[in-house]
Amino acid sequence: MTHFPLPQEVMLRTALRNGREVAIRQVRPEDKQLFIDGHAELSPEDRYLRFFQHMPSLDDKLLKQLTELDHVEREAVGALDISKSNPKPIGVARYVAKQSNSDTAEFALTVASDYQGEGLGKLLLKVLADRAVANGFKYLSGLVLPQNTKMSKMLSKYEGVTKELIDKNLEFTIPLPLTGRVRGFSQRTGTVGTAA
Ligand SMILES: CC(C)(COP(=O)(O)OP(=O)(O)OC[C@H]1O[C@@H](n2cnc3c(N)ncnc32)[C@H](O)[C@@H]1OP(=O)(O)O)[C@@H](O)C(=O)NCCC(=O)NCCS
């Protein structure tokens, strides 16, 4: 149990498989430095898998896009490791409406390289999907590089998912609300909404 003050407006607090305590909350404009710090800790390969190009740093325009959201057509949730006195950014999931009035939101997901494989990716996607449902979306779609086996494996497990090849990349479309055979899904993510 952490003794440090919790970040404000926590949507979900839980422990990862490795026992680290995390808090998930909506992203806000003042989070730009957290994004810079989180990006700096990502491996070059993970940055490429997320942005589809070499991305040594995030410029001001992109930082604005990532943090200045209307929370309906553009939403993002971020995870902080709260086991430390200075909460550390360890993952983020975001969506943007495909077009105005579309029932589909395009999502992207990143987990800090040192925190992968602990269930955080699934957790973030579930919290984001719940926000998309609350905002009236019926599908989440995500573009994935063909070499990104982790992400492809993860997304293939959701019920009703479809996959299409677009310009050599894979576009996954998942119906909402999320359901699926992802290990630990119901236990871990069924508690979303019981914000601590
Ligand atoms: C893809 C990514 C988000 C997954 O996050 P994560 O926290 O590692 O994922 P989880 O621990 O929640 O695992 C989710 C599923 O991913 C798959 N997975 C995770 N680690 C894996 C590995 N080493 N090998 C193969 N599949 C793996 C599994 O299907 C797993 O489900 P399971 O636990 O039921 O077996 C993360 O690896 C990442 O940020 N990668 C770099 C950025 C990126 O690729 N973003 C996606 C493009 S938008």
The ligand as a Tripos MOL2 file, in Angstrom:
@<TRIPOS>MOLECULE
LIG
   48    50     1     0     0
SMALL
NO_CHARGES

@<TRIPOS>ATOM
      1 C1          1.9670   -3.4010  -27.4320 C.3       1 LIG1
      2 C2          2.0270   -2.9380  -25.9840 C.3       1 LIG1
      3 C3          1.1490   -1.7160  -25.8010 C.3       1 LIG1
      4 C4          1.5400   -4.0610  -25.0700 C.3       1 LIG1
      5 O1          1.5520   -3.6040  -23.7400 O.3       1 LIG1
      6 P1          1.8870   -4.5840  -22.5080 P.3       1 LIG1
      7 O2          1.6760   -3.8420  -21.2570 O.co2     1 LIG1
      8 O3          3.2070   -5.1960  -22.7340 O.co2     1 LIG1
      9 O4          0.7350   -5.6760  -22.7230 O.3       1 LIG1
     10 P2          0.0920   -6.6290  -21.6200 P.3       1 LIG1
     11 O5          1.1210   -7.0020  -20.5950 O.co2     1 LIG1
     12 O6         -1.1730   -6.0270  -21.1590 O.co2     1 LIG1
     13 O7         -0.1990   -7.9170  -22.4940 O.3       1 LIG1
     14 C5         -1.2640   -7.8970  -23.4200 C.3       1 LIG1
     15 C6         -1.1210   -8.9810  -24.4270 C.3       1 LIG1
     16 O8         -0.0550   -8.6470  -25.3040 O.3       1 LIG1
     17 C7          0.5650   -9.8470  -25.7460 C.3       1 LIG1
     18 N1          1.9590   -9.8380  -25.2860 N.ar      1 LIG1
     19 C8          2.4880   -9.1650  -24.2290 C.ar      1 LIG1
     20 N2          3.8130   -9.4100  -24.1490 N.ar      1 LIG1
     21 C9          4.0950  -10.2580  -25.1690 C.ar      1 LIG1
     22 C10         5.2980  -10.8610  -25.6410 C.ar      1 LIG1
     23 N3          6.4730  -10.6700  -25.0370 N.pl3     1 LIG1
     24 N4          5.2130  -11.6460  -26.7570 N.ar      1 LIG1
     25 C11         4.0560  -11.8480  -27.3760 C.ar      1 LIG1
     26 N5          2.8720  -11.3050  -26.9720 N.ar      1 LIG1
     27 C12         2.9190  -10.5210  -25.8960 C.ar      1 LIG1
     28 C13        -0.1860  -11.0020  -25.1230 C.3       1 LIG1
     29 O9         -1.2070  -11.3790  -25.9930 O.3       1 LIG1
     30 C14        -0.7720  -10.3480  -23.8850 C.3       1 LIG1
     31 O10        -1.9230  -10.9860  -23.4560 O.3       1 LIG1
     32 P3         -1.8340  -12.0940  -22.2760 P.3       1 LIG1
     33 O11        -1.3080  -11.3840  -21.0660 O.co2     1 LIG1
     34 O12        -3.2480  -12.5250  -22.1440 O.co2     1 LIG1
     35 O13        -0.9050  -13.1570  -22.7650 O.co2     1 LIG1
     36 C15         3.5030   -2.6070  -25.5860 C.3       1 LIG1
     37 O14         4.3080   -3.6930  -25.9080 O.3       1 LIG1
     38 C16         4.0590   -1.3460  -26.2360 C.2       1 LIG1
     39 O15         3.8620   -0.2350  -25.7370 O.2       1 LIG1
     40 N6          4.7850   -1.4930  -27.3620 N.am      1 LIG1
     41 C17         5.4310   -0.3520  -28.0180 C.3       1 LIG1
     42 C18         4.4330    0.6200  -28.6390 C.3       1 LIG1
     43 C19         3.4430   -0.1080  -29.5340 C.2       1 LIG1
     44 O16         3.7620   -1.0870  -30.1740 O.2       1 LIG1
     45 N7          2.2270    0.4130  -29.5850 N.am      1 LIG1
     46 C20         1.2040   -0.1560  -30.4260 C.3       1 LIG1
     47 C21         1.0140    0.6080  -31.6960 C.3       1 LIG1
     48 S1         -0.1520    1.9050  -31.4660 S.3       1 LIG1
@<TRIPOS>BOND
     1     1     2 1
     2     2     3 1
     3     2     4 1
     4     2    36 1
     5     4     5 1
     6     5     6 1
     7     6     7 2
     8     6     8 1
     9     6     9 1
    10     9    10 1
    11    10    11 2
    12    10    12 1
    13    10    13 1
    14    13    14 1
    15    14    15 1
    16    15    16 1
    17    15    30 1
    18    16    17 1
    19    17    18 1
    20    17    28 1
    21    18    19 ar
    22    18    27 ar
    23    19    20 ar
    24    20    21 ar
    25    21    22 ar
    26    21    27 ar
    27    22    23 1
    28    22    24 ar
    29    24    25 ar
    30    25    26 ar
    31    26    27 ar
    32    28    29 1
    33    28    30 1
    34    30    31 1
    35    31    32 1
    36    32    33 2
    37    32    34 1
    38    32    35 1
    39    36    37 1
    40    36    38 1
    41    38    39 2
    42    38    40 1
    43    40    41 1
    44    41    42 1
    45    42    43 1
    46    43    44 2
    47    43    45 1
    48    45    46 1
    49    46    47 1
    50    47    48 1
@<TRIPOS>SUBSTRUCTURE
     1 LIG1         1 GROUP 0 **** ****
